[in-house]
Amino acid sequence: MNKRVLGLLFAGLLVLTGNLWGNDLDPRVTPRTRGIRVAKWHFGSNYDYSNALVLRVVDGDTLVLDNHEKVRLIGIDTPEIHDSDKLNRDVERSGQDAASIKHLGKLSYDFTRKLVEGKRVRLEFDAERFDRYKRILAYVYLEDGTFVNAEIVKQGYASLLTFPPNVRYADLFLGLYKQARDDRRGLWGK
């Protein structure tokens, strides 16, 4: 097939799947991101991870960028908000009931959402770029320099979850975690 035929097929596909640049019908757009024009499609490796828009927050430690890639925050773990195998493991491990864990997960989600949703961020990578679920693994910074992963731990909305070789800030996170627990911040005061 020549390039022109491929181009026409591609254009037809775009027409069938909707408006390439609009976001009015995208259910993933939240009130905070409504009106911000985002690309629905991401082609190639030209995406600028130093100036990414957080389209939405999935849970306390997972974000969706405007290119629709999921980002898992390195080094931290927040309680689950959805029924899942991890929630079941957390119930068994902690002795808490699922409803209590989900409530804490909602608090973490709300904190992270207020912190980053609809805002521009810069991603920093460690040794591994993706997790087993194909999410991007990253340390995330707001435009004002706030280290998002650390701020969530510092304010008491996350535990630690370190998987070598992604350990660049493990010591920092450990200190922040201990201080948040000692001060009964966030989830530790509930």
QUIJO-V310244 format. One record per residue. N is the residue number from 1. RES is the residue in three letters. PSI is psi as a letter, one per 40 degrees, with the letter a starting at -180 (* if undefined). NEAR is the number of other C-alpha atoms within 12 Angstrom. D_CENTER is the distance of its C-alpha to the mean C-alpha in whole Angstrom. Layout:
{{N;RES;PSI;NEAR;D_CENTER} {N;RES;PSI;NEAR;D_CENTER}}
This chain:
{{1;MET;h;8;40} {2;ASN;i;8;40} {3;LYS;d;9;37} {4;ARG;d;10;38} {5;VAL;d;11;38} {6;LEU;d;12;35} {7;GLY;d;13;34} {8;LEU;d;14;35} {9;LEU;d;15;34} {10;PHE;d;15;30} {11;ALA;d;16;31} {12;GLY;d;15;32} {13;LEU;d;14;29} {14;LEU;d;16;27} {15;VAL;d;13;30} {16;LEU;d;11;29} {17;THR;e;16;26} {18;GLY;a;18;26} {19;ASN;h;20;25} {20;LEU;d;23;23} {21;TRP;e;21;22} {22;GLY;i;20;22} {23;ASN;e;24;20} {24;ASP;d;20;22} {25;LEU;e;16;22} {26;ASP;h;25;18} {27;PRO;e;14;17} {28;ARG;e;26;13} {29;VAL;h;30;15} {30;THR;i;23;15} {31;PRO;d;17;17} {32;ARG;d;20;16} {33;THR;e;28;15} {34;ARG;h;21;18} {35;GLY;e;17;21} {36;ILE;h;22;18} {37;ARG;h;20;19} {38;VAL;i;29;17} {39;ALA;h;24;18} {40;LYS;e;26;17} {41;TRP;i;20;18} {42;HIS;h;17;17} {43;PHE;h;12;20} {44;GLY;a;8;21} {45;SER;f;8;19} {46;ASN;e;11;20} {47;TYR;h;20;17} {48;ASP;g;19;16} {49;TYR;e;27;13} {50;SER;e;22;15} {51;ASN;f;21;15} {52;ALA;i;34;12} {53;LEU;h;38;11} {54;VAL;h;42;8} {55;LEU;d;39;9} {56;ARG;i;40;8} {57;VAL;h;38;6} {58;VAL;d;34;6} {59;ASP;a;35;7} {60;GLY;e;45;7} {61;ASP;e;48;5} {62;THR;h;43;3} {63;LEU;i;41;2} {64;VAL;h;36;5} {65;LEU;i;41;8} {66;ASP;e;39;11} {67;ASN;e;30;13} {68;HIS;e;27;11} {69;GLU;i;31;9} {70;LYS;i;29;6} {71;VAL;h;40;4} {72;ARG;h;37;5} {73;LEU;h;46;6} {74;ILE;h;46;10} {75;GLY;e;39;13} {76;ILE;i;39;11} {77;ASP;h;32;11} {78;THR;i;41;11} {79;PRO;i;40;14} {80;GLU;i;35;13} {81;ILE;e;30;14} {82;HIS;i;23;15} {83;ASP;h;18;18} {84;SER;i;15;17} {85;ASP;d;13;19} {86;LYS;d;20;17} {87;LEU;d;27;18} {88;ASN;d;22;21} {89;ARG;d;18;21} {90;ASP;d;25;20} {91;VAL;d;21;23} {92;GLU;d;14;25} {93;ARG;d;13;24} {94;SER;d;15;24} {95;GLY;e;14;27} {96;GLN;i;18;25} {97;ASP;i;19;25} {98;ALA;d;26;22} {99;ALA;d;20;22} {100;SER;d;22;22} {101;ILE;d;31;19} {102;LYS;d;28;17} {103;HIS;d;25;19} {104;LEU;d;33;17} {105;GLY;d;35;14} {106;LYS;d;28;14} {107;LEU;d;31;15} {108;SER;d;39;12} {109;TYR;d;34;10} {110;ASP;d;27;13} {111;PHE;d;31;12} {112;THR;d;38;9} {113;ARG;d;32;9} {114;LYS;d;20;13} {115;LEU;d;34;11} {116;VAL;d;40;9} {117;GLU;h;36;9} {118;GLY;e;31;12} {119;LYS;i;31;12} {120;ARG;h;30;13} {121;VAL;i;34;11} {122;ARG;h;28;12} {123;LEU;h;34;11} {124;GLU;h;30;13} {125;PHE;i;26;14} {126;ASP;a;25;16} {127;ALA;d;18;18} {128;GLU;h;22;16} {129;ARG;d;23;14} {130;PHE;i;20;13} {131;ASP;a;22;13} {132;ARG;e;10;15} {133;TYR;e;13;13} {134;LYS;f;13;13} {135;ARG;i;22;9} {136;ILE;h;30;9} {137;LEU;h;36;9} {138;ALA;i;37;9} {139;TYR;h;40;10} {140;VAL;h;43;9} {141;TYR;h;30;12} {142;LEU;i;29;13} {143;GLU;d;20;16} {144;ASP;e;14;18} {145;GLY;e;17;17} {146;THR;h;21;15} {147;PHE;h;27;13} {148;VAL;d;42;10} {149;ASN;d;48;10} {150;ALA;d;37;14} {151;GLU;d;35;14} {152;ILE;d;43;12} {153;VAL;d;42;14} {154;LYS;d;33;17} {155;GLN;e;31;17} {156;GLY;f;40;17} {157;TYR;e;43;14} {158;ALA;i;44;13} {159;SER;i;39;15} {160;LEU;i;33;16} {161;LEU;g;25;15} {162;THR;h;22;16} {163;PHE;h;20;17} {164;PRO;i;15;20} {165;PRO;e;17;20} {166;ASN;g;25;17} {167;VAL;e;24;18} {168;ARG;d;21;19} {169;TYR;f;29;18} {170;ALA;d;26;19} {171;ASP;d;17;22} {172;LEU;d;22;20} {173;PHE;d;33;17} {174;LEU;d;26;20} {175;GLY;d;19;23} {176;LEU;d;30;20} {177;TYR;d;34;19} {178;LYS;d;22;23} {179;GLN;d;20;24} {180;ALA;d;27;21} {181;ARG;d;24;23} {182;ASP;d;17;27} {183;ASP;e;17;26} {184;ARG;f;19;25} {185;ARG;i;23;22} {186;GLY;b;31;19} {187;LEU;d;34;19} {188;TRP;e;23;22} {189;GLY;e;15;24} {190;LYS;*;16;24}}
